[in-house]
Amino acid sequence: MTSAHTSTQPLAVDIAIVGGAMAGATLALGLAKLSATLSRPLRIALIEAHVANHNHPGFDARSIAVAHGSVFELTRLGIWPKLQHLGTAIENIHVSDRGHFGMTELNAKPLGLDALGQVVELAQVGKVLFEQLAQSAVRVFCPAKVTQILAQTSGHLLTLDNGTQLHCQLLVAADGANSVVRQHLGQPTEKIDFDQTAIVANITTDQAHQHWAYERFTQTGPLALLPMSSASNSFKSNSFKSKSFASKSSATPTQSRFSVVWALPPAQAHELVNGDKTEFLAALQQAFGHRAGRFVDVGQRVSYPLTLSYMPRPVYHRCIFVGNAAQTLHPIAGQGFNLGLRDVVGLLNVLEQAFSAHQLTNSSTQVDVGSSAIVHQYLVDRQADRDSTLRNIEFLVRGFSNQYWPLVAGRNVGLRLLSWLPPLKRPVAQTAMGWR
């Protein structure tokens, strides 16, 4: 799929995106849509190191929750209509504190909505996004890796592992938590280690999920269950679908699948992720309870350490960092992709405003998409949302992974108040749905 470029001169592009997973691919498609409205189309390049199959670290067999606000933005960009057949609606969310009286529900119907969000499997989404990219004006280099970045006054000179060179006015880093761009440019990150490890797996239960999602706070950390489509209804034509995360037995009409994210102390997580399947299901059942039914099967279990890492300033000279390249969140509340998508939408909005303002001046010059004015405006526009989300995530992790009795009492009273006073739910639901 690598785009060919045989000239000895660098390929000149306006915007080069490094990283073609969810954030990068979405940004590229959004830029292509914006470009179609301009008198001079944007020259866009997308550089991705991995082919979009189940071995892709950004398009593996995990599932993510796409909040209602994110569905709205993806629809506005023309992307969601191509993905909606892959989604499983979250109509209700049950939140509880194990061993205590605190619990509440968030429901779509009282808010006048069909769903609070959608659950999609990344392996399926990756195939669809790259099919859309192949039909767009975006020049895709895949598989290709950036081996050198040379910052220049007018932009960045990128060298790829096949020898191709590109010169861009604006460089966008969308290449994940271990961003190669960030390393090349020597940009710092801050890191908070929660001393937790997440186990991720797909499980089968003996009863239908009825479009319920669950967030249960346990003594070891949060335990989340996201409803998934039945195995029989999955995207069977998707040759990228990984069998490693899938449950070995297909869910019957009276069964259902959930994506599980379970935070545990590292030693306990290591034992459970490598132990017997029956023992894992028993431990999971004990931690969660029977509200979702009996857990009857589990696919491959994987684990990763839970941290919150972020760039204090997710910008550099003619460079903007988005998604996990800018910040990597604890999975509590499922805000990682949704915050990254707001980064993407924020950049698209800044560029659209710049082109609109330029058109009003009737200037014969072109918009410099990597100018300090555009980069700074992006930083200013994203700061409040980004800072508040990072603070809220840290507060939730520390507040609900703590057995200090005043905190336990406070959080349980808070959950009960949400149940007793329904008007209080609306701002909580709006935050969960990514409404800004």
C-alpha positions as CSV (number, residue, x, y, z in Angstrom):
1,M,0.0,0.0,0.0
2,T,3.1,2.2,0.1
3,S,2.8,5.2,-2.1
4,A,5.6,5.5,-4.6
5,H,7.8,8.5,-4.9
6,T,10.9,8.2,-7.1
7,S,12.0,11.8,-7.5
8,T,15.4,12.7,-6.0
9,Q,13.7,15.9,-4.6
10,P,11.6,15.6,-1.4
11,L,7.9,15.2,-1.9
12,A,6.3,18.5,-0.9
13,V,3.2,18.2,1.2
14,D,1.2,20.6,3.4
15,I,0.5,18.2,6.2
16,A,2.3,15.0,7.1
17,I,0.6,12.7,9.6
18,V,2.8,10.1,11.3
19,G,0.7,7.3,12.7
20,G,-2.4,5.8,10.9
21,A,-4.3,4.2,13.8
22,M,-7.6,5.7,15.0
23,A,-6.5,9.3,15.6
24,G,-4.2,9.5,12.5
25,A,-6.6,7.8,10.1
26,T,-9.5,9.9,11.3
27,L,-7.5,13.1,11.0
28,A,-6.4,12.2,7.5
29,L,-10.0,11.6,6.4
30,G,-11.2,14.8,8.1
31,L,-8.5,16.8,6.3
32,A,-9.5,15.2,3.0
33,K,-13.0,16.4,3.6
34,L,-11.8,19.9,4.4
35,S,-9.5,19.9,1.4
36,A,-12.4,19.3,-1.0
37,T,-13.9,22.7,0.0
38,L,-10.7,24.7,-0.7
39,S,-9.7,26.4,-3.9
40,R,-6.3,24.7,-3.7
41,P,-6.6,21.2,-2.3
42,L,-4.4,20.3,0.6
43,R,-1.5,17.9,0.0
44,I,-1.8,15.3,2.7
45,A,0.5,12.4,3.5
46,L,-0.1,9.7,6.0
47,I,2.8,7.6,7.2
48,E,2.0,4.3,9.0
49,A,4.5,1.6,10.1
50,H,2.1,-1.3,10.1
51,V,-0.5,-2.8,7.7
52,A,-4.0,-2.5,9.2
53,N,-4.5,-6.1,10.3
54,H,-4.9,-7.8,13.7
55,N,-1.2,-7.5,14.3
56,H,-1.4,-3.7,14.2
57,P,-0.9,-2.3,17.7
58,G,-3.6,0.4,17.1
59,F,-6.0,-1.9,15.3
60,D,-5.7,-5.1,17.3
61,A,-8.7,-7.1,18.7
62,R,-9.5,-4.8,21.6
63,S,-12.8,-2.9,21.7
64,I,-13.3,0.7,22.6
65,A,-16.3,2.8,23.7
66,V,-17.1,5.6,21.2
67,A,-19.0,8.2,23.3
68,H,-22.1,9.9,21.9
69,G,-20.3,13.1,21.3
70,S,-17.6,11.2,19.3
71,V,-20.3,9.5,17.2
72,F,-21.7,13.0,16.5
73,E,-18.3,14.3,15.4
74,L,-17.5,11.2,13.3
75,T,-20.9,11.5,11.6
76,R,-20.2,15.2,10.8
77,L,-16.9,14.1,9.2
78,G,-18.7,11.5,7.1
79,I,-16.9,8.6,8.8
80,W,-19.4,7.1,11.2
81,P,-21.9,6.1,8.4
82,K,-19.3,3.7,7.2
83,L,-18.7,2.3,10.7
84,Q,-22.1,2.2,12.3
85,H,-22.8,-1.4,11.2
86,L,-19.9,-2.4,13.4
87,G,-21.2,-0.7,16.6
88,T,-23.0,-2.2,19.6
89,A,-25.1,0.4,21.4
90,I,-24.6,1.3,25.0
91,E,-28.1,2.2,26.2
92,N,-27.4,2.0,30.0
93,I,-24.4,2.1,32.3
94,H,-24.5,0.6,35.7
95,V,-21.9,2.0,38.2
96,S,-21.2,0.4,41.5
97,D,-18.7,0.1,44.4
98,R,-18.1,-3.5,45.3
99,G,-18.9,-4.3,48.9
100,H,-20.5,-0.9,49.6
101,F,-23.9,0.6,49.1
102,G,-23.0,3.1,46.4
103,M,-24.5,2.5,42.9
104,T,-26.2,4.4,40.2
105,E,-27.3,4.1,36.6
106,L,-26.9,6.3,33.5
107,N,-29.7,5.8,30.9
108,A,-30.0,7.0,27.4
109,K,-33.8,7.3,27.2
110,P,-34.3,10.1,29.9
111,L,-31.8,12.1,27.9
112,G,-33.8,11.7,24.7
113,L,-31.1,9.5,23.1
114,D,-31.1,6.1,21.6
115,A,-27.6,5.3,23.0
116,L,-25.0,6.8,25.3
117,G,-22.3,5.5,23.0
118,Q,-21.2,2.6,20.8
119,V,-18.7,-0.2,21.2
120,V,-16.6,-1.1,18.2
121,E,-13.8,-3.7,17.7
122,L,-10.7,-2.0,16.5
123,A,-9.6,-4.7,14.0
124,Q,-12.8,-4.2,12.1
125,V,-12.6,-0.4,12.2
126,G,-9.1,-0.4,10.9
127,K,-10.1,-2.2,7.7
128,V,-12.9,0.2,7.0
129,L,-10.8,3.3,7.7
130,F,-8.1,2.2,5.4
131,E,-10.6,1.4,2.7
132,Q,-11.8,5.0,2.9
133,L,-8.3,6.3,2.8
134,A,-7.6,4.3,-0.4
135,Q,-10.5,6.2,-2.0
136,S,-9.4,9.6,-0.8
137,A,-6.8,12.1,-2.0
138,V,-4.5,11.3,1.0
139,R,-1.1,9.9,0.0
140,V,-0.6,6.9,2.2
141,F,2.9,5.4,2.9
142,C,2.3,2.0,4.5
143,P,4.2,0.1,5.7
144,A,6.8,2.9,6.2
145,K,8.7,4.2,9.2
146,V,10.2,7.6,9.9
147,T,13.9,7.3,10.4
148,Q,14.9,10.9,10.6
149,I,13.2,14.3,11.2
150,L,15.0,17.5,10.4
151,A,13.4,20.6,11.6
152,Q,13.6,23.6,9.2
153,T,12.3,27.1,9.3
154,S,9.6,26.3,6.7
155,G,8.7,22.9,8.1
156,H,10.1,19.4,8.6
157,L,12.1,17.2,6.4
158,L,11.1,13.5,7.0
159,T,13.1,10.6,5.8
160,L,11.4,7.2,5.6
161,D,13.0,3.7,5.9
162,N,12.7,3.2,2.1
163,G,14.7,6.4,1.4
164,T,11.7,8.5,0.5
165,Q,11.9,12.1,1.8
166,L,8.9,14.4,2.4
167,H,8.9,18.1,3.3
168,C,5.8,19.3,5.2
169,Q,4.7,22.6,6.5
170,L,2.9,21.0,9.4
171,L,3.9,17.7,11.1
172,V,1.2,15.9,13.1
173,A,2.3,13.2,15.5
174,A,-0.5,10.6,15.9
175,D,1.9,7.7,16.5
176,G,0.8,6.5,19.9
177,A,2.2,6.4,23.4
178,N,5.7,5.6,22.3
179,S,5.7,8.3,19.7
180,V,8.7,8.2,17.4
181,V,8.1,11.8,16.5
182,R,8.3,12.9,20.1
183,Q,11.5,10.9,20.6
184,H,13.1,12.4,17.4
185,L,12.2,15.9,18.6
186,G,13.2,15.3,22.2
187,Q,10.0,16.4,23.7
188,P,9.3,15.6,27.4
189,T,6.4,13.8,29.0
190,E,5.1,13.7,32.5
191,K,4.1,10.3,33.9
192,I,1.9,9.1,36.8
193,D,2.3,5.4,37.7
194,F,-0.9,4.0,39.4
195,D,0.9,0.7,40.3
196,Q,-1.9,-1.2,38.5
197,T,-2.0,-3.6,35.6
198,A,-5.0,-4.0,33.3
199,I,-6.1,-7.4,32.0
200,V,-8.0,-7.1,28.7
201,A,-10.1,-10.0,27.4
202,N,-13.4,-10.8,25.7
203,I,-15.8,-13.0,27.7
204,T,-19.0,-14.8,27.0
205,T,-21.9,-14.8,29.5
206,D,-24.9,-17.0,29.8
207,Q,-27.5,-14.2,29.3
208,A,-28.0,-11.4,26.8
209,H,-26.3,-8.1,27.7
210,Q,-29.4,-6.0,26.7
211,H,-27.0,-3.2,25.8
212,W,-25.8,-2.6,29.3
213,A,-22.3,-1.5,30.2
214,Y,-20.8,-1.9,33.7
215,E,-18.2,0.0,35.7
216,R,-17.5,-1.7,39.0
217,F,-15.0,-0.3,41.4
218,T,-13.3,-3.0,43.4
219,Q,-10.6,-3.0,46.1
220,T,-7.9,-3.6,43.4
221,G,-9.2,-1.0,40.9
222,P,-12.0,-0.5,38.3
223,L,-13.5,-3.4,36.4
224,A,-15.4,-2.5,33.2
225,L,-17.6,-4.6,30.9
226,L,-18.6,-3.3,27.5
227,P,-21.3,-5.0,25.5
228,M,-20.2,-6.5,22.2
229,S,-22.0,-7.9,19.2
230,S,-22.5,-11.6,19.2
231,A,-19.7,-13.6,17.4
232,S,-22.2,-14.8,14.8
233,N,-23.0,-11.2,13.9
234,S,-19.4,-10.0,13.8
235,F,-17.8,-8.7,10.6
236,K,-17.2,-12.2,9.2
237,S,-15.8,-10.9,5.9
238,N,-13.1,-9.1,7.8
239,S,-9.9,-11.1,7.1
240,F,-8.2,-9.1,9.8
241,K,-10.3,-10.3,12.7
242,S,-8.1,-11.7,15.4
243,K,-9.1,-15.1,16.9
244,S,-6.8,-14.6,19.8
245,F,-9.1,-12.3,21.8
246,A,-12.3,-14.0,20.6
247,S,-14.1,-16.5,22.8
248,K,-13.6,-20.0,21.5
249,S,-17.4,-20.7,21.5
250,S,-19.7,-18.4,19.6
251,A,-22.3,-16.7,21.6
252,T,-25.8,-18.1,21.3
253,P,-28.9,-15.9,21.2
254,T,-29.3,-16.3,25.0
255,Q,-25.6,-15.5,25.5
256,S,-23.6,-12.4,24.8
257,R,-20.0,-11.1,24.7
258,F,-18.4,-8.4,26.7
259,S,-15.0,-6.7,26.5
260,V,-13.4,-6.7,29.9
261,V,-10.8,-4.3,31.3
262,W,-9.8,-5.3,34.8
263,A,-7.3,-3.2,36.9
264,L,-5.3,-5.3,39.4
265,P,-2.0,-5.1,41.4
266,P,0.7,-6.2,39.0
267,A,1.5,-9.5,40.7
268,Q,-2.1,-10.6,40.8
269,A,-2.7,-9.6,37.2
270,H,0.4,-11.6,36.1
271,E,-1.0,-14.6,37.9
272,L,-4.5,-14.3,36.5
273,V,-3.4,-13.5,32.9
274,N,-1.2,-16.6,32.8
275,G,-3.3,-18.9,34.9
276,D,-6.0,-21.4,34.2
277,K,-9.1,-20.2,32.3
278,T,-11.5,-21.6,34.9
279,E,-9.7,-19.9,37.7
280,F,-9.7,-16.6,35.9
281,L,-13.5,-16.8,35.2
282,A,-14.1,-17.7,38.9
283,A,-12.0,-14.7,40.1
284,L,-13.7,-12.4,37.7
285,Q,-17.1,-13.6,38.8
286,Q,-16.3,-13.1,42.4
287,A,-15.0,-9.5,41.7
288,F,-17.9,-8.5,39.5
289,G,-20.9,-10.5,40.8
290,H,-23.7,-12.0,38.7
291,R,-25.5,-8.8,37.5
292,A,-24.4,-9.6,33.9
293,G,-25.0,-13.3,34.3
294,R,-22.6,-16.2,34.6
295,F,-19.2,-15.9,32.9
296,V,-18.8,-19.1,30.8
297,D,-15.8,-18.5,28.5
298,V,-12.9,-16.2,27.9
299,G,-10.5,-15.6,25.0
300,Q,-6.9,-14.8,25.2
301,R,-5.9,-12.5,28.1
302,V,-3.4,-9.7,27.7
303,S,-2.1,-7.2,30.2
304,Y,-0.4,-3.9,30.2
305,P,0.7,-1.4,33.0
306,L,-1.6,1.4,33.8
307,T,-0.2,4.9,33.8
308,L,-1.2,8.4,32.9
309,S,1.4,10.1,30.7
310,Y,1.0,13.4,29.0
311,M,3.0,16.1,27.3
312,P,2.8,19.4,29.2
313,R,2.8,21.2,25.8
314,P,1.6,18.9,23.0
315,V,3.0,21.2,20.4
316,Y,6.5,22.0,19.0
317,H,7.9,24.0,16.1
318,R,5.4,23.3,13.2
319,C,4.4,20.1,15.0
320,I,1.2,19.1,16.8
321,F,0.7,16.0,18.9
322,V,-2.7,14.3,19.0
323,G,-4.3,11.3,20.7
324,N,-2.0,8.9,22.6
325,A,1.1,10.7,21.3
326,A,0.0,13.7,23.4
327,Q,-1.6,11.8,26.4
328,T,-2.2,8.2,27.4
329,L,-5.0,7.8,29.9
330,H,-6.0,5.2,32.5
331,P,-9.0,3.2,30.9
332,I,-11.3,4.2,33.7
333,A,-14.4,5.9,32.2
334,G,-13.2,5.0,28.7
335,Q,-12.1,8.5,27.7
336,G,-8.8,7.7,25.8
337,F,-10.0,7.6,22.2
338,N,-12.7,10.2,22.8
339,L,-10.2,12.8,24.1
340,G,-7.9,11.9,21.2
341,L,-10.8,12.5,18.7
342,R,-11.4,15.9,20.3
343,D,-7.8,16.7,19.6
344,V,-8.4,15.8,15.9
345,V,-11.6,17.8,15.7
346,G,-9.9,20.7,17.5
347,L,-7.1,20.8,14.9
348,L,-9.6,20.5,12.0
349,N,-11.6,23.4,13.5
350,V,-8.5,25.6,13.8
351,L,-7.5,24.9,10.2
352,E,-11.0,25.5,8.9
353,Q,-11.1,28.9,10.7
354,A,-7.7,29.8,9.3
355,F,-8.8,29.1,5.7
356,S,-12.1,30.9,6.2
357,A,-10.3,34.0,7.5
358,H,-7.8,33.9,4.7
359,Q,-10.6,33.7,2.1
360,L,-12.1,36.9,3.5
361,T,-8.8,38.8,2.9
362,N,-8.7,37.9,-0.9
363,S,-5.0,37.4,-0.5
364,S,-3.1,35.7,-3.3
365,T,-0.8,33.9,-0.8
366,Q,-1.4,30.5,0.5
367,V,-2.3,29.6,4.1
368,D,0.8,28.4,6.0
369,V,-0.8,25.5,7.8
370,G,2.3,25.1,10.1
371,S,2.5,28.7,11.2
372,S,3.1,29.6,14.8
373,A,-0.4,31.3,14.9
374,I,-2.2,28.0,13.9
375,V,-0.1,25.9,16.3
376,H,-0.6,28.3,19.2
377,Q,-4.3,28.5,18.5
378,Y,-4.6,24.8,18.7
379,L,-2.8,24.7,22.0
380,V,-5.1,27.4,23.4
381,D,-8.3,25.8,22.2
382,R,-7.4,22.3,23.5
383,Q,-6.0,23.3,26.9
384,A,-9.2,23.5,29.1
385,D,-10.7,20.3,27.8
386,R,-7.5,18.4,28.0
387,D,-6.5,19.6,31.5
388,S,-9.9,18.9,33.0
389,T,-10.0,15.4,31.5
390,L,-6.6,14.6,32.9
391,R,-7.5,15.9,36.3
392,N,-10.8,14.0,36.4
393,I,-9.2,10.7,35.3
394,E,-6.6,11.0,38.1
395,F,-9.2,11.9,40.6
396,L,-11.4,8.9,39.7
397,V,-8.5,6.4,39.8
398,R,-7.2,7.6,43.1
399,G,-10.7,8.1,44.6
400,F,-12.1,4.8,43.6
401,S,-8.9,2.7,44.2
402,N,-8.6,3.8,47.8
403,Q,-10.0,2.1,50.9
404,Y,-9.5,5.1,53.2
405,W,-12.9,5.1,54.9
406,P,-13.7,8.9,54.5
407,L,-13.1,8.5,50.7
408,V,-15.2,5.3,50.6
409,A,-18.0,7.0,52.4
410,G,-17.8,10.1,50.2
411,R,-17.8,8.3,46.9
412,N,-20.7,6.0,47.9
413,V,-22.8,8.9,49.1
414,G,-22.0,10.6,45.8
415,L,-23.2,7.5,43.8
416,R,-26.4,7.3,45.8
417,L,-27.1,11.0,45.4
418,L,-27.0,10.4,41.6
419,S,-29.7,7.8,42.0
420,W,-31.8,9.8,44.4
421,L,-31.6,13.1,42.5
422,P,-31.9,12.3,38.8
423,P,-31.2,15.9,37.6
424,L,-27.6,15.5,39.0
425,K,-27.1,12.7,36.4
426,R,-27.2,15.0,33.4
427,P,-23.8,16.7,33.8
428,V,-22.2,13.4,34.7
429,A,-23.8,11.8,31.6
430,Q,-22.8,14.7,29.4
431,T,-19.1,14.3,30.5
432,A,-19.2,10.6,29.9
433,M,-20.6,11.1,26.5
434,G,-17.9,13.6,25.5
435,W,-20.3,16.6,25.2
436,R,-18.4,19.9,25.3
